Amino acid sequence: MGAKPRDWVAGARPRTLGAAIAPVLVGTAAAYADAGDVSWVRAVLALVVALALQIGVNYANDYSDGVRGTDEDRTGPVRLTASGLATPRAVRVAAAIAFGVGAIAGLVLAILVTPWLLLVGAAAIAAAVLYTGGPKPYGYLGLGEVMVLVFFGFVATAGSAFVQLERVPAAAWWGSLTVGLLACAILVANNVRDVATDTVSGKRTIAVRVGESRARRLYVCCLVVAFLAVVPIALEYPWALLALLAVPLAVQPARLVLRATQPPQLIAALIATGRLELVTAALLSVGLCLR
């Protein structure tokens, strides 16, 4: 029996999509704060690129981890490949379709802005595929958080501002750090949850390399620095401090990550962190627009 539409939706991991939406919101808002206007066509195209890449990497990870056997004993969202709901080939095709949609939207943006964006897009797709795919996946080497900060932080946020202005204002760079570190926190929470199974399967994430205790503290550091990065933005745009209204939403997931002993508790922390990133990005974006 093949996967049903709801299985494919679950396999796309919709709760992670906030990590794709957040940088586009902040980057576009930073451009608006700087210039007083934005192209909504370019903003929508940037959002399509970000969402397509996020969905593509989720399917690609499902495929790669499934065929490697890493997902056999995982808790959390449905794994299409490991559970047998879909064939590895079908999941790989789904990833390719998502990347294709992102590539088409990126091509249109490159035509509107500059051909150099094609190189950025190619690098982003390569990073998505090689996270758990290829002969030496960097997600198995403990580099996942670094690449999330680069691509779901700096590239996505600064890139969303660049497609509007063809330059990157300071607020977009600082905003990249805010949303990028919150995205990193999501991955840290995920990897703390999976330490036991990742250790057995040979997936040496940061949590495996430094140990659960230090990884839990790293999660808190990501949250703290993410909010501190709002302060330099507020020096130019005081309303950006609205983002700090999201700080209370960080308390529960931080406590869970620091104290949780069962995977379901860490799943709750992961979901709460995703919500925290999206709310923080929305508040920061509103603050940037209130000039």
C-alpha positions in Angstrom: 0.0 0.0 0.0 1.5 3.3 -1.1 1.8 6.6 0.7 -1.4 8.6 0.9 -1.4 12.4 0.3 -1.4 13.0 4.0 1.7 10.9 4.4 3.5 13.0 1.8 2.4 16.2 3.6 3.7 14.8 6.9 6.9 13.7 5.1 7.5 17.3 4.0 7.6 18.1 7.7 5.4 21.2 7.6 6.3 22.2 11.1 9.8 23.0 9.9 8.7 25.4 7.2 8.8 28.3 9.5 12.6 28.1 9.1 12.1 28.9 5.4 9.5 31.7 5.9 11.3 33.5 8.7 14.4 34.7 6.8 12.4 35.9 3.8 10.1 37.9 6.2 13.1 39.5 7.9 15.2 40.1 4.7 12.2 41.7 2.9 11.3 43.8 5.9 15.0 45.0 6.2 14.8 46.1 2.5 11.6 47.9 3.1 13.0 49.7 6.2 16.0 50.8 4.0 14.2 51.8 0.8 10.6 52.4 1.8 9.3 50.0 -0.8 9.7 46.4 -2.0 8.7 44.3 -5.0 6.1 41.8 -3.9 6.8 39.7 -7.0 10.4 39.3 -5.9 9.4 38.7 -2.3 7.0 35.9 -3.4 9.6 34.3 -5.6 12.1 34.4 -2.8 9.5 32.7 -0.5 8.9 30.0 -3.1 12.6 29.3 -3.4 13.0 29.1 0.4 9.9 26.8 0.9 10.8 24.6 -2.0 14.4 24.1 -0.8 13.1 23.3 2.8 10.7 20.7 1.5 13.3 19.4 -0.9 15.9 18.9 1.9 13.3 17.3 4.1 12.5 14.7 1.4 16.2 14.3 0.5 17.0 13.6 4.2 14.2 11.2 4.4 15.6 9.3 1.4 19.2 9.4 2.4 18.7 8.5 6.1 16.2 5.9 5.1 18.5 4.0 2.7 21.4 4.3 5.2 19.3 2.8 8.0 19.7 5.9 10.2 15.9 6.4 10.6 15.0 2.8 11.6 14.5 3.5 15.3 13.7 7.2 15.2 10.9 9.0 17.0 9.2 12.1 15.6 7.6 12.8 12.3 6.8 10.1 9.7 9.7 8.8 7.7 8.4 7.7 4.3 11.4 5.7 3.3 12.3 4.0 6.6 8.6 3.2 7.3 8.1 1.6 3.9 5.2 4.0 3.2 7.0 5.0 -0.1 9.8 3.6 -2.1 13.2 5.2 -1.9 12.8 6.1 -5.6 9.5 7.9 -5.0 10.9 9.9 -2.2 14.0 10.8 -4.2 11.7 12.0 -7.1 9.6 14.1 -4.6 12.9 15.8 -3.5 13.9 16.4 -7.1 10.5 18.0 -7.9 10.7 20.3 -4.9 14.3 21.3 -5.9 13.0 21.8 -9.4 10.3 24.2 -8.3 12.9 26.1 -6.3 15.3 26.2 -9.2 12.6 27.6 -11.6 11.6 30.4 -9.1 15.3 31.1 -8.6 15.9 31.3 -12.3 13.1 33.9 -12.6 14.7 35.9 -9.8 18.1 35.7 -11.5 16.6 37.1 -14.7 15.0 39.9 -12.7 18.0 40.7 -10.5 21.4 39.3 -11.6 22.7 36.0 -13.1 25.0 35.6 -10.1 22.0 34.4 -8.1 22.2 31.2 -10.1 25.5 30.3 -8.4 23.9 31.0 -5.0 20.9 28.8 -5.9 23.1 26.0 -7.1 25.2 26.1 -3.9 22.0 26.0 -1.8 20.6 23.0 -3.7 24.0 21.2 -3.4 24.1 21.9 0.4 20.6 20.5 0.7 21.4 17.3 -1.1 24.8 16.8 0.5 23.5 17.3 4.1 22.7 13.6 4.4 23.4 12.5 0.8 26.6 11.7 -1.2 29.7 9.8 -0.2 30.5 12.1 2.8 27.4 13.8 4.0 28.3 16.8 6.2 25.3 16.2 8.5 27.1 13.1 9.6 30.3 15.1 10.4 28.8 17.6 12.8 28.5 20.5 10.3 24.7 20.6 10.1 24.3 23.6 12.4 27.0 25.6 10.6 25.4 25.1 7.2 21.9 25.9 8.6 23.3 29.2 9.9 24.9 29.9 6.5 21.9 29.0 4.3 18.8 29.4 6.5 20.4 32.4 8.1 22.8 34.6 6.1 22.0 33.4 2.5 18.2 33.3 2.9 17.9 36.6 4.9 20.6 38.6 3.2 19.5 37.2 -0.1 15.9 38.2 0.4 17.1 41.8 1.0 19.5 41.6 -1.9 16.8 40.7 -4.5 15.0 43.8 -3.5 17.9 46.3 -3.2 20.7 44.6 -5.1 22.7 45.2 -1.9 22.4 44.1 1.7 21.7 46.6 4.5 23.2 46.1 8.0 19.8 45.2 9.4 19.6 42.2 7.1 23.0 40.9 8.2 22.0 41.2 11.9 18.6 39.7 11.2 20.4 36.8 9.5 22.0 36.1 12.8 18.7 36.2 14.7 16.8 33.8 12.4 19.8 31.7 11.6 20.6 30.9 15.2 17.0 30.1 15.9 17.0 27.7 13.0 20.2 26.2 14.4 18.5 25.8 17.8 15.8 23.7 16.0 18.5 21.4 14.6 20.3 21.2 18.0 17.0 20.2 19.7 16.5 17.6 17.0 20.0 16.2 17.4 19.8 16.1 21.2 16.7 14.0 20.8 18.5 11.6 18.4 21.8 11.2 20.2 21.3 7.6 21.0 20.2 6.5 17.6 22.8 8.7 15.8 25.6 7.3 17.9 24.6 3.7 16.9 24.3 4.6 13.2 27.5 6.5 13.1 25.9 9.9 12.5 28.3 12.2 14.4 26.3 15.4 14.8 27.4 18.1 17.1 25.3 16.6 19.9 27.1 13.3 19.5 30.5 14.9 19.3 30.3 17.2 22.3 27.8 15.1 24.3 24.2 15.8 25.4 25.0 18.1 28.2 27.1 20.5 26.2 24.7 20.3 23.2 21.8 21.3 25.5 23.8 24.4 26.6 24.6 25.1 23.0 20.8 25.3 22.4 20.4 28.0 25.0 23.4 29.9 23.7 21.8 29.9 20.2 18.6 31.5 21.7 20.5 34.1 23.8 22.7 35.3 20.9 19.8 35.3 18.5 17.9 37.8 20.7 21.1 39.8 21.4 21.5 40.3 17.7 18.3 42.3 17.7 20.0 45.1 19.7 22.2 46.4 16.9 19.2 46.5 14.6 17.3 48.5 17.2 20.0 51.2 17.2 18.9 52.2 13.8 15.3 51.0 13.9 14.0 51.2 17.6 10.8 49.3 16.8 12.9 46.2 16.1 12.8 45.7 19.9 9.3 44.3 19.3 11.1 41.0 18.6 12.0 40.8 22.2 8.4 40.2 23.0 9.0 36.7 21.8 11.5 36.0 24.6 8.8 34.5 26.9 8.2 31.9 24.2 11.8 30.7 24.6 11.4 29.7 28.2 9.5 26.5 27.8 11.6 25.0 25.0 14.8 26.0 26.8 13.6 24.2 30.0 12.6 21.2 28.0 15.9 20.9 26.2 17.9 21.4 29.4 15.9 18.9 31.5 14.0 16.5 29.2 14.9 12.8 29.4 12.4 11.4 26.9 12.3 11.9 23.1 8.6 13.1 23.1 9.6 16.0 25.4 12.3 17.0 23.0 9.9 16.8 20.1 7.7 19.3 21.9 10.8 21.5 22.4 11.6 21.3 18.7 8.0 22.3 17.7 8.1 25.2 20.2 11.4 26.4 18.8 10.0 26.4 15.3 7.1 28.5 16.6 9.6 30.8 18.4 11.6 31.5 15.3 8.5 32.3 13.2 7.0 34.6 15.9 10.4 36.4 16.5 10.8 36.9 12.7 7.2 38.3 12.4 7.7 40.7 15.3 11.1 41.8 14.0 9.7 42.3 10.5 6.8 44.5 11.9 9.3 46.5 13.9 11.4 47.1 10.8 8.4 48.2 8.9 7.3 50.7 11.6 9.8 53.3 10.6 
